[in-house]
Amino acid sequence: MDIYIKKAIIHQFSPDDTELFLADKFLNITPKIEEYLRKKIERVYSDEAKTGIFEEENPFFNHITDDLLETSVTLANLWKEEFSISENLKTNDLVFVQFSKEGVEHFAFLRIALRETLTHLGGEVDNPIKLTQNNLPGFGTGADEALVVNLQSRKYHLIEKRIKYNGTFLNYFSENLLNVAPKISPKKSIKELEKTAQRIAESFNTDDFQFQSKVKSAIFNNLEESNELSPEKLANELFDNNLTARLSFIDQVKEAVPE
């Protein structure tokens, strides 16, 4: 994948007072930082990503300009408005990147939750292992949430996580921040179907190895027969003798099944 990092800037969100610490300078793109950002971006192009195309008049898309500093501050503040209602706030780095891919201009927004990590400090004799705060995850770890946009075609790839608010889980990133309805990847849908079926089965004490095999077989047969996944058909096959389980399954998987 031919990715060339041009500019990047990083802001930070603090959960203590839900404030942003805004940078006023771009990152110095050293070889290691270039590699780190490139690997984070490459991981967005996976079969786990949701995809779609921004409408020309989409407000979020139209905030993306050639001025990365101005763009990043605007989008970071918009993001904070939507994210700060979450019941589980952590310190996050917000990374905004201008890059080219195969010669086409692209934009990336990465949300990276910072970690607590045990660090071995070689100069310390009595207590060399220290717990350090605000550590970035490793090179091989994907961003917690990520948006990559082809600025020419307006096509986007999105990795998002739900936040919990008032006991409800929300797709705040796509629905509120981006105002889009992305297409969910088939692989992610299948995983969600399997997890939902197992969760329903466990609640009715019917989950075992045979049931797990039955789930995989039912999904495979549905795809073979009609090249789609029908919640109703799967529910009838998996929970044919339990109406409550069938209805619960159908209700919980609607968002996970691609149209």
C-alpha positions as CSV (number, residue, x, y, z in Angstrom):
1,M,0.0,0.0,0.0
2,D,1.6,3.2,-1.2
3,I,1.0,5.7,1.6
4,Y,3.0,9.0,1.9
5,I,2.5,11.0,5.2
6,K,2.5,14.7,4.5
7,K,1.4,16.5,7.6
8,A,0.1,15.4,11.0
9,I,-1.1,17.2,14.2
10,I,-2.1,15.7,17.5
11,H,-4.5,17.1,20.1
12,Q,-5.4,15.6,23.4
13,F,-8.7,15.1,25.2
14,S,-8.7,15.0,29.1
15,P,-11.5,13.1,30.9
16,D,-11.0,15.1,34.1
17,D,-12.7,18.3,32.8
18,T,-13.6,17.1,29.3
19,E,-11.3,19.7,27.8
20,L,-9.1,19.6,24.8
21,F,-5.4,20.5,24.8
22,L,-4.9,21.9,21.3
23,A,-1.6,21.8,19.6
24,D,-0.5,24.8,17.5
25,K,2.3,23.0,15.6
26,F,2.5,20.0,13.3
27,L,4.3,16.9,14.3
28,N,7.9,16.5,13.2
29,I,7.5,13.5,10.9
30,T,10.6,11.4,11.8
31,P,11.0,7.9,10.2
32,K,9.6,6.2,13.3
33,I,6.6,8.6,13.6
34,E,5.9,8.1,9.8
35,E,6.0,4.4,10.3
36,Y,3.7,4.6,13.3
37,L,1.1,6.7,11.6
38,R,1.3,4.7,8.3
39,K,0.7,1.4,10.1
40,K,-2.3,2.9,12.0
41,I,-3.8,4.1,8.7
42,E,-3.1,0.8,6.9
43,R,-5.1,-1.1,9.5
44,V,-8.2,1.0,8.7
45,Y,-8.3,-0.6,5.2
46,S,-9.5,-3.9,6.5
47,D,-12.7,-6.1,6.2
48,E,-13.6,-4.9,9.7
49,A,-14.1,-1.3,8.4
50,K,-17.5,0.2,7.6
51,T,-17.6,2.0,4.3
52,G,-19.5,4.6,2.4
53,I,-19.4,7.8,0.4
54,F,-19.9,11.3,1.8
55,E,-22.6,13.4,0.1
56,E,-21.2,16.6,-1.4
57,E,-23.1,18.7,1.1
58,N,-22.1,16.7,4.2
59,P,-21.1,19.2,6.9
60,F,-18.3,17.1,8.3
61,F,-16.7,16.5,4.9
62,N,-16.9,20.1,4.1
63,H,-15.0,21.0,7.3
64,I,-12.0,19.2,5.7
65,T,-9.8,21.8,4.0
66,D,-6.2,22.2,2.9
67,D,-5.5,24.0,6.2
68,L,-4.9,20.9,8.5
69,L,-4.4,23.0,11.7
70,E,-7.8,24.8,11.3
71,T,-9.5,21.5,10.2
72,S,-8.2,19.6,13.1
73,V,-9.2,22.2,15.7
74,T,-12.8,22.4,14.2
75,L,-13.2,18.6,14.0
76,A,-11.7,18.0,17.5
77,N,-14.2,20.3,19.0
78,L,-17.1,18.7,17.1
79,W,-15.9,15.3,18.2
80,K,-15.6,16.4,21.9
81,E,-19.2,17.6,21.8
82,E,-20.4,14.1,20.8
83,F,-17.9,12.0,22.8
84,S,-18.0,13.7,26.2
85,I,-21.4,12.2,27.1
86,S,-19.8,8.8,27.3
87,E,-20.0,7.1,30.7
88,N,-16.5,5.7,30.2
89,L,-14.1,8.6,29.5
90,K,-10.4,8.1,29.1
91,T,-7.5,10.3,28.0
92,N,-7.4,10.2,24.2
93,D,-5.0,11.5,21.5
94,L,-6.7,12.9,18.4
95,V,-4.5,12.6,15.4
96,F,-5.2,14.3,12.1
97,V,-3.2,13.4,9.1
98,Q,-2.9,14.6,5.5
99,F,-1.5,11.9,3.3
100,S,-1.5,10.6,-0.2
101,K,-2.4,7.0,-1.3
102,E,-1.4,5.9,-4.8
103,G,-1.0,9.6,-5.6
104,V,-4.5,10.6,-4.4
105,E,-5.0,13.1,-1.5
106,H,-6.5,11.6,1.7
107,F,-7.4,12.7,5.2
108,A,-7.3,10.6,8.4
109,F,-8.7,11.2,11.9
110,L,-7.5,8.7,14.5
111,R,-8.7,8.5,18.1
112,I,-6.1,6.7,20.2
113,A,-6.9,5.9,23.9
114,L,-3.8,6.3,26.0
115,R,-2.8,3.4,28.3
116,E,-1.2,2.8,31.6
117,T,1.9,0.7,31.1
118,L,4.6,-0.9,33.4
119,T,8.0,0.4,32.3
120,H,11.4,-0.9,33.3
121,L,13.6,2.1,34.3
122,G,17.2,0.9,34.0
123,G,18.7,3.6,36.2
124,E,16.4,2.7,39.2
125,V,17.9,0.2,41.5
126,D,15.4,-0.2,44.3
127,N,12.2,0.0,42.2
128,P,13.0,-0.3,38.5
129,I,9.4,-1.2,37.5
130,K,7.2,1.9,37.3
131,L,3.6,2.4,36.3
132,T,3.6,5.2,33.6
133,Q,0.6,7.1,32.3
134,N,-0.6,8.3,28.9
135,N,1.3,5.8,26.8
136,L,0.5,5.3,23.1
137,P,-0.2,1.7,22.1
138,G,2.3,-0.2,20.0
139,F,3.0,-0.1,16.3
140,G,0.9,-3.2,15.6
141,T,-2.2,-2.0,17.4
142,G,-5.0,-0.3,15.5
143,A,-6.5,3.1,16.5
144,D,-9.5,2.8,18.8
145,E,-11.5,4.7,16.2
146,A,-10.4,5.9,12.8
147,L,-11.8,7.6,9.7
148,V,-9.9,7.7,6.4
149,V,-11.3,9.7,3.5
150,N,-10.4,9.8,-0.1
151,L,-10.8,13.5,-0.8
152,Q,-11.2,12.9,-4.5
153,S,-14.0,10.3,-4.5
154,R,-15.3,11.2,-1.0
155,K,-15.3,7.4,-0.1
156,Y,-14.5,6.7,3.5
157,H,-13.4,3.8,5.7
158,L,-14.5,3.9,9.3
159,I,-13.6,2.0,12.4
160,E,-15.9,3.0,15.3
161,K,-16.8,2.0,18.8
162,R,-20.1,2.5,20.5
163,I,-20.3,4.7,23.6
164,K,-22.6,4.1,26.6
165,Y,-25.0,6.9,27.5
166,N,-28.0,6.6,29.9
167,G,-27.7,2.8,29.6
168,T,-27.9,2.8,25.8
169,F,-25.0,2.1,23.4
170,L,-24.7,4.7,20.6
171,N,-22.8,4.8,17.3
172,Y,-22.0,8.4,18.1
173,F,-19.2,8.6,15.5
174,S,-21.2,7.7,12.4
175,E,-24.6,8.8,13.4
176,N,-23.9,12.1,15.3
177,L,-20.5,13.3,14.2
178,L,-20.3,12.2,10.6
179,N,-24.1,12.1,10.0
180,V,-23.8,9.0,7.7
181,A,-25.2,5.5,7.5
182,P,-22.1,3.4,6.5
183,K,-22.3,-0.1,5.1
184,I,-21.2,-2.6,7.7
185,S,-18.6,-5.2,6.6
186,P,-19.9,-8.7,6.0
187,K,-17.1,-10.2,8.2
188,K,-18.1,-7.9,11.1
189,S,-21.8,-8.8,10.6
190,I,-21.1,-12.5,10.8
191,K,-19.1,-12.1,14.0
192,E,-21.9,-10.1,15.5
193,L,-24.4,-12.7,14.4
194,E,-22.4,-15.5,16.0
195,K,-21.9,-13.5,19.3
196,T,-25.6,-12.6,19.5
197,A,-26.7,-16.2,18.8
198,Q,-24.4,-17.5,21.6
199,R,-25.5,-14.8,24.0
200,I,-29.2,-15.6,23.4
201,A,-28.5,-19.4,23.7
202,E,-26.7,-18.8,27.0
203,S,-29.6,-16.9,28.4
204,F,-31.8,-19.9,27.7
205,N,-29.2,-22.5,28.8
206,T,-28.9,-24.0,25.3
207,D,-25.4,-23.0,24.4
208,D,-22.9,-25.9,23.8
209,F,-20.4,-27.0,21.1
210,Q,-23.2,-28.5,19.0
211,F,-25.1,-25.2,19.0
212,Q,-22.0,-23.3,18.0
213,S,-21.5,-25.6,15.0
214,K,-25.2,-25.2,14.2
215,V,-24.7,-21.4,14.1
216,K,-21.8,-21.6,11.6
217,S,-23.7,-24.1,9.5
218,A,-26.8,-21.9,9.4
219,I,-24.9,-18.8,8.4
220,F,-23.0,-20.8,5.7
221,N,-26.2,-22.2,4.3
222,N,-28.0,-18.8,4.2
223,L,-25.1,-17.3,2.2
224,E,-24.9,-20.3,-0.1
225,E,-28.7,-20.3,-0.9
226,S,-29.4,-16.5,-1.2
227,N,-26.1,-14.7,-0.8
228,E,-27.6,-12.8,2.2
229,L,-28.2,-13.2,5.9
230,S,-31.8,-13.1,7.0
231,P,-32.3,-12.6,10.7
232,E,-35.8,-14.3,10.5
233,K,-34.4,-17.4,8.7
234,L,-31.5,-17.7,11.1
235,A,-33.8,-17.3,14.1
236,N,-36.1,-20.1,12.8
237,E,-33.2,-22.4,12.3
238,L,-31.5,-21.7,15.5
239,F,-34.4,-21.3,17.9
240,D,-37.2,-23.1,16.2
241,N,-38.9,-24.2,19.5
242,N,-38.5,-20.9,21.4
243,L,-40.5,-17.9,20.2
244,T,-39.0,-15.5,22.8
245,A,-35.5,-16.5,21.8
246,R,-36.3,-16.0,18.1
247,L,-37.8,-12.5,18.7
248,S,-34.8,-11.5,20.9
249,F,-32.3,-12.7,18.3
250,I,-34.1,-10.9,15.4
251,D,-34.2,-7.7,17.4
252,Q,-30.6,-7.7,18.4
253,V,-29.0,-8.6,15.1
254,K,-30.8,-6.1,12.8
255,E,-27.9,-3.6,12.8
256,A,-25.3,-6.3,12.3
257,V,-26.8,-7.8,9.1
258,P,-25.8,-6.1,5.8
259,E,-28.6,-5.1,3.5
